[in-house]
Amino acid sequence: RFKAGLFLLSTDPLLVISWFAKNGSRLTAPLMLPDTSTPKTPLPPDMKMRIDCLVIGKPRFNDPELAKIAARDGIETAWRQAFQRVRRKAPEGVSGDFAVALREPNGRVFLAIDRFAMRTLCYRQVGDQLHFAERADELADSTTEIDPQAIFDYLYTHAIPSPRTIFKGVYRVPPAHYVEFE
């Protein structure tokens, strides 16, 4: 079951924070390594359970306590604290560019994007799970079809407006929106 909503944020300068695995590969999807130079490789089974959060960008927490937590314990910890406090309203207290995806132990997933979508976040439902990644092609597999309407949109307007992506069944979170999957 999906819930979506709109929130308003302020602007900030750009800075990118990347999340890397021990072997140097960037992790952005719960089930795949996003190395586009080689075929996608599934993560080892023990790694799948550890990828429950994706934080991209340079969020600035307006709450001084959350800002201290971010500086001391990291941005992921600050996002988790914000989400525990106010759930889906957590992005309202954050400025800057960001994309955040949090998976709770019960399987609920929360995705949010800053107001200008300076960072992107894509998602795909596979069975009763929601997979997420920074790019749509990281979620596509050999059975994923190309969306003809997306091709038309691109040729006609030179863009594919969110939430659509080039792939059927893979969606992009629109600017200043969140997605909640239960």
C-alpha positions as CSV (number, residue, x, y, z in Angstrom):
1,R,0.0,0.0,0.0
2,F,1.4,3.4,-1.0
3,K,0.9,6.7,0.5
4,A,2.3,9.9,-1.1
5,G,2.5,13.4,0.1
6,L,3.9,16.9,-0.5
7,F,6.1,18.9,1.9
8,L,7.8,22.3,1.6
9,L,11.5,22.8,2.2
10,S,14.1,25.6,2.0
11,T,17.1,25.7,-0.4
12,D,20.8,25.2,0.3
13,P,24.1,24.9,-1.5
14,L,24.9,21.6,-3.2
15,L,27.3,19.0,-1.8
16,V,27.2,15.3,-2.5
17,I,27.7,12.6,0.1
18,S,28.1,9.0,-1.3
19,W,27.8,5.7,0.5
20,F,30.4,3.1,-0.3
21,A,30.8,-0.6,0.5
22,K,34.0,-2.1,1.8
23,N,35.0,-3.1,-1.7
24,G,34.6,0.4,-3.0
25,S,31.4,-0.1,-4.9
26,R,28.6,2.4,-4.3
27,L,25.5,0.9,-2.7
28,T,22.2,2.5,-3.8
29,A,19.8,-0.4,-4.1
30,P,18.8,-3.1,-1.6
31,L,19.4,-6.0,-4.0
32,M,22.0,-4.8,-6.6
33,L,25.4,-3.1,-6.9
34,P,25.0,-0.2,-9.2
35,D,28.1,-0.7,-11.2
36,T,26.9,0.1,-14.7
37,S,30.2,-0.8,-16.4
38,T,29.5,-4.5,-15.8
39,P,26.3,-6.6,-15.5
40,K,24.5,-6.0,-12.2
41,T,25.7,-8.4,-9.5
42,P,23.3,-9.4,-6.7
43,L,24.6,-8.7,-3.2
44,P,25.5,-11.6,-0.9
45,P,22.6,-12.8,1.2
46,D,24.1,-11.4,4.4
47,M,24.5,-8.0,2.8
48,K,20.9,-7.7,1.8
49,M,19.7,-7.3,5.3
50,R,22.1,-4.5,6.1
51,I,21.0,-2.1,3.3
52,D,18.1,-0.5,5.0
53,C,18.9,3.1,4.5
54,L,20.1,5.3,1.6
55,V,21.1,8.9,2.3
56,I,22.2,11.1,-0.6
57,G,23.1,14.8,-0.6
58,K,23.8,17.4,2.1
59,P,20.7,17.7,4.3
60,R,20.8,20.4,7.0
61,F,18.6,19.7,10.0
62,N,16.8,22.8,11.3
63,D,16.4,21.2,14.8
64,P,19.6,21.9,16.7
65,E,19.5,18.6,18.5
66,L,19.2,16.7,15.2
67,A,22.0,18.8,13.7
68,K,24.3,17.8,16.6
69,I,23.3,14.1,16.1
70,A,24.2,14.4,12.4
71,A,27.6,16.0,13.2
72,R,28.4,13.5,15.9
73,D,26.8,10.2,14.7
74,G,26.2,10.8,11.0
75,I,23.3,11.8,8.8
76,E,21.7,8.4,8.7
77,T,21.3,8.4,12.5
78,A,19.9,11.9,12.4
79,W,17.3,10.9,9.7
80,R,16.3,7.9,11.8
81,Q,15.8,10.1,14.9
82,A,13.8,12.6,12.9
83,F,11.6,9.9,11.4
84,Q,11.0,8.3,14.9
85,R,9.9,11.7,16.2
86,V,7.6,13.0,13.5
87,R,7.3,10.2,10.9
88,R,6.4,11.5,7.5
89,K,6.8,15.1,8.5
90,A,10.6,14.6,9.1
91,P,11.6,16.2,5.7
92,E,9.8,19.4,6.7
93,G,12.5,20.1,9.2
94,V,15.3,19.6,6.8
95,S,16.8,22.0,4.2
96,G,19.4,21.4,1.5
97,D,19.6,18.8,-1.2
98,F,18.8,15.3,-0.2
99,A,17.2,12.0,-1.0
100,V,16.5,9.6,1.8
101,A,15.2,6.1,2.0
102,L,14.6,4.3,5.3
103,R,13.5,0.7,5.7
104,E,12.1,-0.3,9.1
105,P,12.4,-3.8,10.5
106,N,8.7,-4.4,9.9
107,G,9.2,-3.8,6.1
108,R,7.7,-0.3,6.0
109,V,9.7,2.0,3.6
110,F,9.8,5.8,3.6
111,L,11.3,7.7,0.7
112,A,11.6,11.5,0.4
113,I,13.2,14.0,-1.9
114,D,14.2,17.7,-1.5
115,R,12.0,20.4,-3.0
116,F,13.9,20.8,-6.2
117,A,14.8,17.1,-6.7
118,M,18.5,17.9,-6.7
119,R,19.0,14.2,-5.8
120,T,16.8,11.5,-7.3
121,L,15.3,8.4,-5.8
122,C,13.6,5.7,-7.7
123,Y,11.6,2.7,-6.5
124,R,10.1,-0.5,-7.7
125,Q,7.7,-2.9,-6.0
126,V,8.8,-6.5,-6.3
127,G,6.2,-8.8,-4.7
128,D,5.6,-7.4,-1.2
129,Q,8.9,-5.5,-1.0
130,L,9.8,-2.1,-2.2
131,H,13.3,-1.7,-3.7
132,F,14.9,1.7,-4.1
133,A,18.0,3.2,-5.8
134,E,19.4,6.5,-6.9
135,R,18.8,5.7,-10.6
136,A,16.0,3.9,-12.4
137,D,18.4,1.6,-14.4
138,E,19.7,0.2,-11.1
139,L,16.3,-1.3,-10.4
140,A,15.6,-2.7,-13.9
141,D,16.4,-6.3,-14.8
142,S,16.2,-8.3,-18.0
143,T,12.4,-8.6,-17.7
144,T,11.8,-4.9,-17.3
145,E,10.0,-3.4,-20.3
146,I,10.7,0.1,-21.8
147,D,7.7,2.4,-21.4
148,P,6.6,3.7,-24.8
149,Q,4.9,6.8,-23.2
150,A,8.2,7.7,-21.6
151,I,9.9,7.6,-25.0
152,F,7.2,9.8,-26.4
153,D,7.5,12.3,-23.5
154,Y,11.3,12.4,-24.0
155,L,11.0,13.0,-27.8
156,Y,8.3,15.6,-27.5
157,T,9.3,17.5,-24.3
158,H,13.0,16.4,-23.9
159,A,12.2,15.1,-20.5
160,I,10.5,12.3,-18.7
161,P,8.4,13.9,-16.0
162,S,8.4,12.1,-12.6
163,P,7.0,9.8,-11.3
164,R,7.5,8.1,-14.7
165,T,10.8,6.7,-15.8
166,I,12.0,5.0,-19.0
167,F,11.1,1.6,-17.4
168,K,7.6,0.3,-16.8
169,G,7.1,-0.3,-13.1
170,V,10.0,1.8,-12.0
171,Y,9.0,5.2,-10.6
172,R,10.9,8.3,-9.5
173,V,9.9,10.3,-6.4
174,P,8.8,13.8,-7.6
175,P,10.3,16.9,-6.1
176,A,9.2,17.8,-2.6
177,H,7.3,14.5,-2.2
178,Y,7.5,11.4,-0.1
179,V,6.4,7.8,-0.7
180,E,5.4,5.5,2.2
181,F,5.2,1.8,1.5
182,E,3.5,-0.5,4.1
